[in-house]
Amino acid sequence: MSRPETTEYGAHYQEYIAKVPDGDIRELLRTQLKTTIGLLDSLTEEQALFRYAEGKWSLKEVVGHVADTERVMSYRLLCIARGDQTPFPSMDEHQYVASANFDDLPLSFLLEEFTAVRQATLSLLAGLRPEAWLRQGTAAGCNTSVRGLAYIIAGHELHHVRVIQERYLAAQP
């Protein structure tokens, strides 16, 4: 599947999509799952509660946010792939994190949830016909394609993994 055109996603997602390397997006999503779980599964609960600055999310909240965002993007992807033209509203990620209480959950649970969400995304993508990847709808007021959403999912995770490595893990006491 080729990269989405800039007309297939909102401009605010360009940063994420630019991070996605060329190649099979499904294989990248499979590889990302292994890499991200490998990066985080040995952390202690104390390390997972770390915040690199005042007012920033904990590492647990970041993991929960990545899973929530993928769940929302995958739902949009499903609907658009099936021809649903219902416009999707914006997602307030701060409200989602504030309402989730991720810090009260074990990191192992959050990683299992992320794994389940990613496996569901991979199953969904595996069943799409070529023409479905090009279908378009509206999300957050922007034209959005199925392949654009797949790339947003991958780029969003790449963004947060970099933040985790540079601001969370590198700053751990």
C-alpha positions as CSV (number, residue, x, y, z in Angstrom):
1,M,0.0,0.0,0.0
2,S,1.4,3.3,-1.0
3,R,1.7,6.4,1.3
4,P,-1.4,8.6,1.5
5,E,-1.5,11.8,-0.4
6,T,-1.6,15.0,1.7
7,T,-5.3,15.4,0.7
8,E,-6.1,12.2,2.6
9,Y,-5.6,13.5,6.1
10,G,-5.7,16.7,8.1
11,A,-2.5,18.9,7.9
12,H,-2.1,18.5,11.7
13,Y,-1.2,14.8,11.1
14,Q,1.6,15.5,8.6
15,E,4.2,15.3,11.4
16,Y,3.1,11.8,12.3
17,I,2.8,10.5,8.7
18,A,6.3,12.0,7.9
19,K,7.8,9.7,10.6
20,V,6.4,6.5,8.9
21,P,9.1,4.8,6.9
22,D,8.4,3.4,3.4
23,G,7.3,-0.2,3.2
24,D,4.3,-2.4,4.1
25,I,2.3,-0.4,6.7
26,R,0.8,-3.7,8.2
27,E,4.3,-5.1,8.7
28,L,5.4,-1.9,10.3
29,L,2.5,-2.0,12.7
30,R,3.3,-5.6,13.6
31,T,7.0,-4.7,14.2
32,Q,6.0,-1.6,16.2
33,L,4.0,-3.7,18.6
34,K,6.9,-5.9,19.4
35,T,9.3,-3.0,19.7
36,T,7.1,-0.9,22.0
37,I,6.2,-3.8,24.3
38,G,9.9,-4.7,24.5
39,L,10.7,-1.2,25.4
40,L,8.2,-1.0,28.3
41,D,7.5,-4.4,29.7
42,S,10.4,-4.5,32.1
43,L,9.6,-1.1,33.7
44,T,8.5,-1.1,37.4
45,E,5.2,0.5,38.5
46,E,7.2,3.3,40.0
47,Q,9.0,4.0,36.7
48,A,5.7,3.8,34.8
49,L,4.3,6.6,37.1
50,F,7.2,8.9,36.2
51,R,6.4,12.4,34.7
52,Y,9.3,14.2,33.1
53,A,7.8,17.6,34.0
54,E,5.1,19.2,36.0
55,G,1.7,18.9,34.2
56,K,2.9,16.2,31.8
57,W,1.3,12.8,31.6
58,S,2.8,9.8,33.4
59,L,4.3,7.1,31.3
60,K,1.2,5.0,32.1
61,E,-1.0,7.8,30.8
62,V,1.1,7.9,27.6
63,V,0.6,4.2,27.0
64,G,-3.1,4.5,27.7
65,H,-3.4,7.5,25.4
66,V,-1.7,5.6,22.5
67,A,-4.1,2.7,22.9
68,D,-7.1,5.0,23.1
69,T,-6.1,7.0,20.1
70,E,-5.5,3.8,18.1
71,R,-8.9,2.5,19.1
72,V,-10.6,5.7,17.9
73,M,-8.6,5.9,14.7
74,S,-9.3,2.2,14.0
75,Y,-13.0,2.8,14.5
76,R,-12.9,5.6,12.0
77,L,-10.9,3.4,9.7
78,L,-13.5,0.6,9.9
79,C,-16.4,3.0,9.3
80,I,-14.8,4.7,6.3
81,A,-13.6,1.3,4.8
82,R,-17.3,0.1,5.0
83,G,-18.5,3.2,3.2
84,D,-20.0,5.0,6.2
85,Q,-20.0,8.7,5.4
86,T,-20.9,9.9,8.9
87,P,-18.5,12.7,9.9
88,F,-16.4,11.9,13.0
89,P,-15.9,14.6,15.7
90,S,-12.5,15.6,17.0
91,M,-11.1,13.6,19.9
92,D,-10.1,15.5,23.1
93,E,-7.1,13.4,24.2
94,H,-6.8,15.4,27.4
95,Q,-10.3,14.5,28.4
96,Y,-9.8,10.9,27.6
97,V,-6.7,10.6,29.7
98,A,-8.3,12.6,32.6
99,S,-11.3,10.3,32.6
100,A,-9.4,7.0,32.3
101,N,-7.4,6.8,35.6
102,F,-4.6,5.0,33.8
103,D,-2.3,5.5,36.8
104,D,-4.5,3.3,38.9
105,L,-4.0,0.4,36.5
106,P,-1.0,-2.0,36.4
107,L,1.4,-1.3,33.6
108,S,1.1,-4.9,32.5
109,F,-2.7,-4.4,32.0
110,L,-2.1,-1.3,29.9
111,L,0.4,-3.1,27.8
112,E,-2.0,-6.1,27.3
113,E,-4.7,-3.6,26.3
114,F,-2.4,-1.9,23.8
115,T,-1.6,-5.3,22.4
116,A,-5.2,-6.2,22.1
117,V,-6.0,-3.0,20.3
118,R,-3.1,-3.4,17.9
119,Q,-4.0,-7.0,17.1
120,A,-7.6,-5.8,16.4
121,T,-6.2,-3.1,14.1
122,L,-4.0,-5.7,12.3
123,S,-6.9,-8.0,11.8
124,L,-9.1,-5.2,10.4
125,L,-6.3,-4.2,8.0
126,A,-5.7,-7.8,6.9
127,G,-9.3,-8.1,5.7
128,L,-9.5,-4.9,3.6
129,R,-9.7,-5.1,-0.1
130,P,-7.4,-2.8,-2.1
131,E,-10.2,-0.4,-3.0
132,A,-11.2,0.0,0.6
133,W,-7.8,1.5,1.4
134,L,-8.6,4.5,-0.8
135,R,-12.1,5.2,0.6
136,Q,-12.5,8.6,2.2
137,G,-14.7,10.2,4.8
138,T,-14.5,13.1,7.2
139,A,-12.9,13.1,10.6
140,A,-12.3,16.2,12.8
141,G,-13.5,18.3,9.9
142,C,-10.9,17.0,7.5
143,N,-11.0,14.7,4.5
144,T,-9.5,11.3,5.7
145,S,-8.8,8.1,3.9
146,V,-8.4,4.6,5.2
147,R,-4.8,4.4,4.3
148,G,-4.3,7.9,5.9
149,L,-5.7,6.6,9.1
150,A,-3.4,3.5,9.0
151,Y,-0.4,5.8,8.6
152,I,-1.7,8.1,11.4
153,I,-1.8,5.2,13.8
154,A,1.7,4.2,12.9
155,G,3.1,7.7,13.1
156,H,1.3,8.5,16.3
157,E,3.0,5.6,18.0
158,L,6.4,6.4,16.5
159,H,6.0,10.0,17.9
160,H,5.2,8.8,21.4
161,V,7.9,6.1,21.4
162,R,10.4,8.8,20.6
163,V,9.0,11.0,23.5
164,I,9.1,8.0,25.8
165,Q,12.8,7.3,25.0
166,E,14.0,10.9,25.1
167,R,11.9,12.4,27.9
168,Y,10.8,9.5,30.1
169,L,13.4,6.7,30.0
170,A,16.4,9.0,29.6
171,A,15.3,11.1,32.5
172,Q,14.5,8.2,34.9
173,P,16.3,8.5,38.2
